[in-house]
Amino acid sequence: MINIGLTPNVVLGILMTISGSLFYIVKITKPQISGTNDIFVITLNLIYSGIIIIHGWRLDPILLFSQYIIVTIVMFFTIDNINLKNQILLVKRRKQRKYGQQKRREYLEQ
């Protein structure tokens, strides 16, 4: 029997599903900042959200609160990870542009 209603565990599962979907959208729209293990993290995120939605009614309030805390921490780290990957990409582009300008100057000086 599957018991699904609008309870806190379903809200948590939907929140995790949305965050996993957003992370997948970032992977599709900006493949240059996605890593090799991102699809693994996205899959685990969706499996976790499905388990919480279907079996979360068994959680007592303390365990559900700990799940909320863990999910909040994971979301902040995910956002920070995406921002850091984006900054690394920007630094690489600046270095490539600077290197290309130096090569162009050397070529023109010859």
Stockholm file with secondary structure:
# STOCKHOLM 1.0

chainA/1-110         MINIGLTPNVVLGILMTISGSLFYIVKITKPQISGTNDIFVITLNLIYSGIIIIHGWRLDPILLFSQYIIVTIVMFFTIDNINLKNQILLVKRRKQRKYGQQKRREYLEQ
#=GR chainA/1-110 SS CCCCCSSHHHHHHHHHHHHHHHHHHHHHHCGGGCCTTHHHHHHHHHHHHHHHHHHGGGCCHHHHHHHHHHHHHHHHHHHHHHHHHHHHHHHHHHHHHHHHHHHHHHHHHC
#=GC SS_cons         CCCCCSSHHHHHHHHHHHHHHHHHHHHHHCGGGCCTTHHHHHHHHHHHHHHHHHHGGGCCHHHHHHHHHHHHHHHHHHHHHHHHHHHHHHHHHHHHHHHHHHHHHHHHHC
//
